[in-house]
Amino acid sequence: MQLKNLKVGLAITGSFCNFSETVNVIEGLLKEGVKEIIPIISNPTKNFDTRFYKAEDYVKMLEQRTGNKCIDSIVKAEPIGPKDIVDVILICPCTGNTIAKLAHGITDTPVVMAVKSHIRNNKPVVIGVSTNDGLGVSLANIGALLNTKNMYFIPFRQDAPNSKPKSLVLDYRYVNETIKLAMEGKQIQPIVVGNN
């Protein structure tokens, strides 16, 4: 399976320190021939200014790079499934908070509404985990999603294991390959990769 002509919903949750990777993810998808990228953003992504980005500037960058307006509300996200808007949703980065909501069926943000709406069509959701408690309380939720139909994880590793021993972060090198395999109903292996 190739990425050519796919429509990708790029969902972004509040792992702000990973926002600098977004441009590379978008460029990597476009380089592989993705037809369209539709940004879907969480409330913190839309509203919180951080030391990494001003929210307004980040949203503007997403819209310029993708050529689409951000889906930034539950109301805007709900039609994704009924209108069959995307082929795959890529949540990158995906916080422990969002993973918990997905694992427990809580639908109170644009991102989780987009996923809930999208999976009704039996299509894949690709998750790029980025959380400081991935080997803590979030591990049970990651395990639950690994055993949920149509949920696929980008390989991840410990993030700074000496200073943050429970932290996990996706390995961005595997974003495109994970999507390709997810479109075939396969989980890329190995899921856990070594630290670089």
Secondary structure, 3 states (H helix, E strand, C coil): CCCCCCEEEEEECCCHHHHHHHHHHHHHHHHCCCCEEEEEECHHHHHCCCCCCCHHHHHHHHHHHHCCCCECCHHHHHHHCCCCCCCEEEEEEECHHHHHHHHHCCCCCHHHHHHHHHHCCCCCEEEEEEECCCCCCHHHHHHHHHCCCCEEECCEEECCCCCCCCCEEECHHHHHHHHHHHCCCCCCCCCECCCC
